[in-house]
Amino acid sequence: MADYQLHAAHLYADLMNTYGDYGNLVALRYYAQQIGVDLDVSLVSIGDEFDDQQYDFVLFGGGQDYEEAIVAKDLPLKAAGIKRYIEADGPLLGVCGGFQLLGQYFLLADGTRIEGVGAMQHYTLNQPHNRFTGNVEIVNQETGQKYRGFENHQGRTFIADNQRPLGQVLKGKGNNGEDGGEGLIYKNVYGTYFHGPILTRNGNLALRLLEISLKRKYPAVDWSEKLKFVTPESF
Ligand code: GLN
């Protein structure tokens, strides 16, 4: 039995797991176990309530337009819980389709409008007959950390004034190919178009999210001190 325990929810893992987004949770657990923290994962999918009080971390992975349209029909059931979780500084990683669906709305490739959770202000337009595909490199403004990943999306996402990009694009297209931003940060929500998955490739970001999650759940412990001895892997 580990000294500390994190409970993670993997939203729609059975539908939204493009390129193995679940690997983000594997990466978090890999680092957590090195400092005596266990991380378990619950699948929260179609028809399930999302109980915001139960979770210390949430992953909402990516899917194609087809899966997103299915998931969008179920989101009203979870929307209030997801909003409460986010506003209570719950740590969340939204990848690609999950990142899109947390916002106001997004347009499928054919222009059909799909409503998002509405938990945040960003929105996603389409770009008929084109996709942004390839390797991406960004730099996070607050830390100077560089993150690397792979993007594959037709949606073009625009973030709001109360959100900031996860990073400035050094290579690749990012949110929309126009404003130089990739992903978003809002409170403890991290959104990104990086599949890969981002936390296996970018140990520095995994440690950042782990520290946020642990500080929120166990504020009396000096997590920065414990995490100083963990080496972030990067690929
Ligand atoms: N369907 C979305 C798009 O193409 C998301 C794709 C994904 O999650 N890779 O924009």
Residues whose N, C-alpha, C, O or C-beta is under 5 A from the ligand:
A	BS01	LIG	T18 G62 G63 Q64 D65 C96 G97 N152 H153 Q154 G155
